[in-house]
């Protein structure tokens, strides 16, 4: 039975994702990937042109899946405050997971991947800013604040805790607490 390229591509991407999150970007080689997936090295390179391209695909897929979770929450939760509360829990958990360390490793090794990730985040940025604008227009969030300012504060908290805190559950917990404190400050009284 012949295996389709899409099945092989998914198998390769899944194994590469595991490698990236468990070993970092430098902790594995394309030779190991070929051996572990049972694919000849020349076949691997017919499917994936380079390790950098594969890493880019894995990272972009992860970012898009994360964005899809947050966008679904924003678009489908009928109660604004419930959506905001869920966002405060979900987003730090997504940011604080093992992906943070792996992504820093990837960005250090492949700066072009970081640039691509930043271009993909614009969609999420616009959704979150729109969500915050809705809260302001409904009187749920303070009307003297601009949505892009609130978003900048969220980004600053994320960057601060990513650089100053151990990653994983500690990062998730600190970000969640910081987001809750920020929420108390931006809620309309």
N, C-alpha and C positions, 0 to 999 in steps of 0.2 A: 504494500500500500504506500503510495507516494504521499508525503506530508506537504501541505500547502505552505507557501512562503509566509503567509500571515500567522500560521501556527508556530513556525520556526522563529519568526520575528518576535512574537509574544513570549516564547520560551526564553529567548536571548534577553529581551528587555526585563523579564521577571528576575532572571538570575543576576543580571547587571544591577538591578535595583537592590537586591539582597546584598550583593557585594558592596555597593556604595554605602548603604546604611550600616553594614556590619564591619566593613574593613576600611572604609574611606576610599577615595579615588585611586590612591597609590598602592593600596593593599592587594591588588589583583592585576592580572595581565589578561590580554586577549587570548593568549595561549591557554591559560587556566579556564577562561570562559568557554573556549571551544571544547576543551576536554570535559568540563563539568556538564555541558549541554549535549555532549555526544555528537557534536558537529565538527566536521573537518575544518581546519583553520581556513583553507581557501574558500570553503562554502560560507564560513562566517563573514569573511571579507567581501563576499559577493552580496551578502544581505546588509552588512553594516560597513560603511566605508572606513571608519576609524573609531578608536576608543572615544575620542572627543565627541564625535557625532552621536555615538551611542549614549554617552553620559548626558549630552544635551537632550536627547529624546526622553530619557528616563526622568530627568529633572523637570522638563516641561510637562510631561504627563502627570507627575506628582503635583506640580503647581496647579495645573488645570483641574485636577480632581479635588484639591483643597478649595480652590475658588468655587467650583461647582457646589460643594457642600455649603459654603457661606452664602452664595447667591440663592440657592434653594431656600435657605432659612429666611433670607431677606424677602424673597418674593412670595413665599408660601405661608408664612406665619401670619395669621390674620390680626393678632394683637401686637401692637408695636412694642410695648414694654416687655412682653414675653420674648419677642424676637431679639430685643436688645439684651435681655438677661441671658438668653441662650448664646448669643454671639460672644458675650463676656466669658462664657464657659468654654465654648467650642474653639474659638480662635486661639487662645493661649495654649490649649491642648495640642492643636495642630502645629503651632509655632514651636512649642517646647519639646516636641517629640525628638526622636533620634535624627530626624532630617536636618535639624539646625546645625549640628556638628558636621554632618556629611556635606551639607551645602557650603559651609565655610571652606571645607577642604576642596570641594569642587571649584568654588570661585577663585581660590588661591591658585589652583593648578590651571584652570581654564577661564580666564577673564571674559572671554567671548560668551561663555555660558551665562555668566552673571548678567551681561548686557541683554541677552535674549530673555532671561527671566524678568528683568525690569520692564521690557517691552510688553510682556504678557500680563503684568500686574495692573496695567492701566485700566483694563476692563473692570477688575475688582475695585480699584480705587474709585472709579466713577459710580459703581453700584453703591458702595459704602457712603460716599458723599451724598448721593441721592437719598439714601436711607436716612442719613442724618438731617438733610434738608426737610424731609417729611416730618421728622420729629420736631423740628423747629417750627414748621408751619402749622402743626397741630397743637402747638403749645406744650408739648411734652418735654422738650428741651428748651433751654434758655434762649430767648429771642435776641439777646444782645451778643450772641456768639455766632460766628459763621461756620458752616459745615466743614469747609476746608481747613479752618483753624483747629477744630475738634479732631479732624482726621490727622493733622500734623502732630497734635499732642499724642494720639494713639501711636503713630509711627515713632515718635521720640521715645515713648515708653518701651516699645518693642526693641528699638536699637540699644537703648541704655541697658535693659536687662539682658539682652543677648550678649552684650560685651562684658557685663560685670557679674553675671550670675552663672553658676554651674548650669548645665543644660539638663534637659529631661524634665522630670517632675518638679524640681525646684524652680526652674524657669516658668513652667506652666502655672505653678502656684503664685509666684510673685507677680507675673503678668495679670493673672486673674484678679488678685488683690488690687493692683494698681488700676486696672480697668474699672473695678467697682468703686474705688475712690474717685476716679475721674467722673464716673457716671453720677455720683452724688453731687459733684460740683457743677455738672452741666444740666442736671434736671431742673425743670421749671418748678418754682416753689408754689 
